[in-house]
Amino acid sequence: MSTTIKRVALVAVAALGLGVLSVAPSQAVSQADTLSISATTAAIQTGETATVTLTGTFLSGSVANGDTLTVVASATALPAGAAVMPTLVASDTTNAVVSVSSLTAKIQSIAATTATSGKITVNVVVPAGGKVGTYSYKFTPSVESGSTLNSAAVTLTVTVTAAPADDTVASAAKSTSIIQSGETVTAGAIADSATVVSKAVAADTQAATIRVVVKNAAGTTLATQPALTVLVKSGTPGTVGASADTNSGSTGMTATGRALTTTAGQLIGVFSDGTEGVAEVEIYAGTVLLATKKVTFYGAVA
């Protein structure tokens, strides 16, 4: 009787052991993970933002929605008294979903056994009047339990200098320019409108109107708007004029030629010279090309 009981017990234990071994893992194992950064250094002034992109990739395992590459941001050096930490923003993905919580970003696979990637935009915002010096950050990857980490941490060093107390240098990247069809620029307009008009439009009628507001590198509108040089690019049709009117209307503007000087904030008109083609109007503040605006003049319809 005792021998029979022992045999039954052994059979039960063996069956249990086989059952445990046959259970599939609840999570897949990611492979070939990498973490890269678009730039390791940046130089900005106070009041500006340094932006880079982190890209994480891996080959997901055999279970969808199971593999995760986690990236944690930390500061390794800051100027005395500074408290600026990077902000993380989910960006493009391939076979993945990116989630962000404070200084942690997670790239999770949504398909089994496939190349997976996700991008994370990193912004380091140093406010106007912020601390100057070196801001250093580390972005450390990790993978879920059961996977082997292959990627290494990446770093970003941001050198911050003080913005000039009176920055009057025009910035092409920050200045704004709007072109709209006709004789007005809509108040508050933030986007160009289509500018396609007949070459037969009257010579004293504006085909389009442009307004330029000049800003410095910090995005601050210059208190005194500088003189602008406006040129119709060689080989393209059209003429230009200007008006001292700083409102949306520009009644009474006339063409004065293919080049002129005016003041930013005032209105610039583009006129037909009877030639079809695409007019390219270049606008400069000193030697800085702020914008190139285009107007298409068409001929008779076939």
C-alpha positions in Angstrom: 0.0 0.0 0.0 2.8 2.4 0.9 4.7 1.6 -2.3 1.5 2.4 -4.4 1.0 5.7 -2.6 4.7 6.7 -3.3 4.4 5.8 -7.0 1.2 7.9 -7.3 2.9 10.8 -5.6 5.9 10.7 -8.0 3.7 10.6 -11.0 1.8 13.6 -9.8 5.0 15.6 -9.1 6.3 14.7 -12.6 3.1 15.7 -14.3 3.1 19.0 -12.4 6.7 19.7 -13.4 5.9 19.0 -17.1 2.9 21.3 -16.8 5.1 24.2 -15.4 7.7 23.8 -18.1 5.0 23.9 -20.8 3.6 27.2 -19.8 4.5 29.9 -22.4 6.2 33.1 -21.0 3.7 35.9 -20.5 6.1 38.4 -22.0 8.3 38.3 -25.1 12.0 39.1 -25.1 13.2 42.2 -27.1 16.4 42.0 -29.1 18.9 44.4 -30.6 17.7 47.5 -28.7 19.4 50.8 -29.5 19.1 54.3 -28.2 20.4 57.3 -30.2 20.3 61.1 -30.0 20.2 63.5 -32.9 22.8 65.8 -31.3 24.9 65.6 -28.1 25.6 69.3 -27.8 23.6 72.5 -28.2 24.3 76.2 -27.7 21.5 78.7 -26.9 20.9 82.0 -25.1 18.6 82.6 -22.2 15.0 82.8 -23.3 15.6 80.1 -26.0 15.0 76.4 -26.3 17.4 73.6 -27.2 15.6 70.7 -29.0 16.9 67.2 -29.9 15.4 63.9 -30.7 15.9 60.5 -29.1 15.2 57.4 -31.2 14.8 54.0 -29.6 14.6 50.8 -31.6 14.3 47.1 -31.0 13.1 43.8 -32.4 10.0 42.8 -30.6 9.6 39.2 -29.3 6.9 36.7 -30.1 4.2 38.4 -28.0 2.6 41.7 -29.2 2.1 44.5 -26.7 4.7 43.0 -24.5 8.1 44.5 -25.1 9.1 48.0 -23.8 12.2 50.1 -24.0 12.1 52.7 -21.2 14.1 55.9 -21.2 14.6 58.0 -18.1 16.0 61.5 -18.2 18.2 62.9 -15.4 20.4 65.9 -14.9 24.1 65.2 -14.4 25.2 68.9 -14.1 23.4 72.2 -13.7 24.5 75.8 -13.1 24.3 76.8 -9.4 20.7 77.7 -8.6 19.3 76.3 -11.9 16.3 74.0 -11.8 15.7 73.3 -15.5 14.8 69.8 -16.5 14.1 68.5 -20.0 10.6 68.0 -21.2 9.8 64.8 -23.1 7.3 64.7 -25.9 6.2 61.5 -27.8 6.9 61.7 -31.5 6.9 59.4 -34.5 6.6 55.6 -34.1 6.8 52.4 -36.1 4.9 49.3 -34.7 4.9 51.0 -31.3 3.2 53.4 -29.0 5.2 56.0 -27.0 3.9 57.2 -23.6 5.5 59.9 -21.5 5.2 60.6 -17.8 7.3 63.4 -16.4 11.0 62.4 -17.1 10.2 58.8 -18.2 9.3 57.7 -21.7 8.2 54.2 -22.8 8.3 52.7 -26.3 6.1 49.7 -26.3 5.7 47.2 -29.2 2.3 46.6 -30.7 3.2 43.8 -33.0 5.0 40.5 -32.5 8.5 39.8 -34.0 8.9 43.0 -35.9 11.2 46.0 -36.0 9.9 48.5 -33.5 10.9 52.2 -33.1 9.8 55.3 -31.4 11.0 58.9 -31.2 11.0 61.3 -28.3 11.4 65.0 -28.7 13.5 66.5 -25.9 13.1 70.3 -25.1 15.4 72.1 -22.7 13.7 75.5 -22.1 15.9 78.1 -20.4 13.7 81.1 -19.5 14.7 84.8 -20.1 16.9 85.8 -17.2 17.7 82.1 -16.5 21.1 80.9 -15.3 23.9 80.8 -17.7 26.4 77.9 -17.8 26.4 74.2 -18.7 23.3 72.0 -18.5 24.1 68.3 -18.8 21.5 65.5 -19.1 21.6 61.7 -19.4 19.0 59.6 -21.0 19.2 56.0 -19.6 17.5 53.1 -21.3 16.2 49.9 -19.7 14.2 46.8 -20.8 11.6 44.7 -19.1 12.6 41.7 -16.9 13.6 38.8 -19.1 15.3 40.9 -21.7 19.0 41.8 -22.0 19.8 45.4 -22.3 22.1 46.1 -25.3 21.8 49.9 -25.7 23.7 52.5 -23.7 22.8 55.8 -22.1 23.2 58.9 -24.3 23.9 62.5 -23.1 23.1 66.1 -24.0 25.1 69.1 -23.0 23.5 72.5 -23.5 25.7 75.6 -23.2 23.7 78.7 -22.2 24.9 82.3 -22.6 23.1 85.5 -21.6 20.9 87.1 -24.3 22.0 90.7 -25.0 20.1 93.2 -22.8 19.0 94.9 -26.0 19.0 92.4 -28.7 18.2 94.3 -31.9 19.6 91.7 -34.3 17.0 90.5 -36.8 16.4 86.7 -36.8 15.0 85.1 -40.0 13.9 82.1 -38.0 11.8 84.1 -35.5 10.6 87.0 -37.7 7.1 86.6 -39.3 5.9 87.4 -42.8 2.4 87.0 -44.2 1.3 87.3 -47.8 -2.4 87.3 -48.8 -4.1 87.9 -52.1 -5.6 91.3 -52.9 -5.1 94.7 -51.3 -5.3 93.8 -47.6 -3.8 91.5 -45.0 -6.4 90.1 -42.6 -5.8 91.4 -39.1 -4.3 88.6 -36.9 -3.5 86.4 -40.0 -0.9 83.8 -39.2 -0.7 81.9 -42.5 -0.2 82.7 -46.1 -3.1 82.5 -48.5 -2.9 81.2 -52.1 -1.6 84.0 -54.4 -2.5 83.1 -57.9 -3.8 86.0 -60.1 -4.1 86.9 -63.7 -1.2 88.8 -65.3 -3.9 91.1 -66.7 -4.8 92.6 -63.3 -4.6 96.3 -63.5 -1.2 97.8 -63.0 -2.4 100.0 -60.1 -4.2 97.1 -58.3 -2.3 94.9 -55.8 -2.1 91.3 -56.7 -1.0 90.5 -53.2 -0.1 92.2 -49.9 2.8 91.3 -47.5 3.3 92.3 -43.9 6.7 91.6 -42.1 7.3 91.8 -38.4 10.9 91.6 -37.4 11.9 89.7 -34.2 15.2 88.8 -32.5 16.5 85.3 -31.7 14.5 85.2 -28.5 11.3 85.8 -30.5 10.8 89.3 -29.2 9.4 91.9 -31.6 12.0 94.6 -32.0 10.8 97.8 -30.4 12.0 99.8 -33.4 11.3 97.9 -36.6 14.2 98.1 -39.0 14.4 99.3 -42.6 13.6 96.6 -45.1 14.9 96.1 -48.6 12.4 94.5 -51.0 13.5 93.1 -54.3 11.8 91.2 -57.1 14.2 88.4 -57.9 15.9 88.7 -61.2 14.2 86.7 -64.0 10.8 86.7 -62.3 7.8 88.9 -63.2 6.2 91.7 -61.1 6.8 94.9 -59.4 6.4 96.1 -55.8 5.2 99.1 -53.8 4.9 100.0 -50.1 2.5 101.9 -47.8 3.0 103.6 -44.5 -0.3 102.1 -43.4 0.3 99.6 -40.6 -3.4 98.6 -40.5 -4.9 95.8 -42.5 -5.9 98.0 -45.4 -3.5 99.5 -48.0 -5.7 101.8 -50.1 -3.8 104.0 -52.5 -0.6 101.9 -52.7 1.1 102.0 -56.1 3.9 100.1 -57.7 7.2 101.9 -57.6 9.5 99.4 -59.4 11.3 96.2 -58.8 13.2 97.3 -55.7 12.3 99.6 -52.8 13.1 100.4 -49.1 10.4 100.5 -46.5 10.0 99.8 -42.8 9.0 96.5 -41.2 5.4 96.5 -40.0 4.3 98.5 -42.9 2.7 96.9 -45.9 4.3 95.7 -49.2 2.3 95.3 -52.3 3.0 93.0 -55.3 1.8 94.1 -58.7 1.6 92.6 -62.2 3.9 93.9 -64.9 1.8 92.1 -67.6 4.1 89.0 -67.6 3.1 85.5 -66.6 5.2 83.4 -64.3 6.0 83.2 -60.6 7.2 86.4 -59.0 9.7 85.9 -56.2 9.8 88.8 -53.7 12.9 88.8 -51.4 12.7 90.8 -48.2 15.9 91.7 -46.3 16.7 93.4 -43.0 20.2 94.6 -43.7 22.0 91.5 -45.1 19.6 89.0 -43.4 17.1 87.4 -45.8 13.9 87.3 -43.8 11.6 85.8 -46.4 10.9 85.0 -50.0 7.3 85.4 -51.0 5.8 84.1 -54.3 2.9 85.3 -56.5 1.8 83.3 -59.5 0.7 85.4 -62.5 -1.1 83.3 -65.1 -1.9 84.1 -68.8 -4.9 83.4 -70.9 -6.6 80.1 -70.3 -6.3 77.8 -73.3 
